[in-house]
């Protein structure tokens, strides 16, 4: 019974793959480059706990406001049914916040009413292999890949150490690689006008840097010229990172949402 089911499953996949390979979809390009900016409302907060893996004992909302984030993508399609997607973006932020509640970060208790200054940088790059199923105007994609992300944080403020108030600076710089799952949908109204939906998620447990990143976007592509056009989309990202230390944990919460505009090139 198991062998028969396995053969049936393999035959079904083969039929889907053959149908997808035969479909010359107007919704896909052999090669496509995206270069643009993400005008996002970025909310940044840091969290701390006094024991590894424990409950958060403090949170400070450092920043909220709009910022333009650079973003680049490259899409390649092979055999008309499979593709490789590269995506990269980076975010940098410097903030100042006056503490109105007790906050202890990595073992340092910062004074109330002191000014906490933070400089944060995040870079994320991903590569995913996708399988596309569908017909001439509609295709659905499922992909697996990996994402590399690096987070840097420097925090300075006034703290009381051994009864003496002094300026303290703390920093961490961590990176990690985690598996990525992607979903996609493309619809072509014509050769020059298309809409799309994309979603991706990554979750990593263990190691010096853990957490999850979720990303979703909906967009429109228009090509007034055959190989050159524009893309407009709205995206939402939720980033939760935790630095796992021997004595203390530190976390970052980043929420991004807003429109993007791209120059589009297809080959």
Secondary structure, DSSP 8 states (H G I E B T S, - for coil): -HHHHHHHHHHHHHHHHHHHHH---TT--SEEEEEEEEEEEEEEEEEEESSTT----EEEEEEEEEEEEEEEEEEEEETTTEEEEEEEEEEEEEEEEE--S-EEETTEEE-TT-EEEEEEEEEEEEEEEEEEEE-SSEEEEEEEEEEEEEEEEEEEEEEEETTEEEEEEEEEEEEEEEEEEEEEEEEESSSSEEEEEEEEEEEE-SSSEEEEEEEEEEEEEE-SSSSEEEEEEEEEEEEEEEEE-SS-EEEEEEEEEEEEEEEEEE-
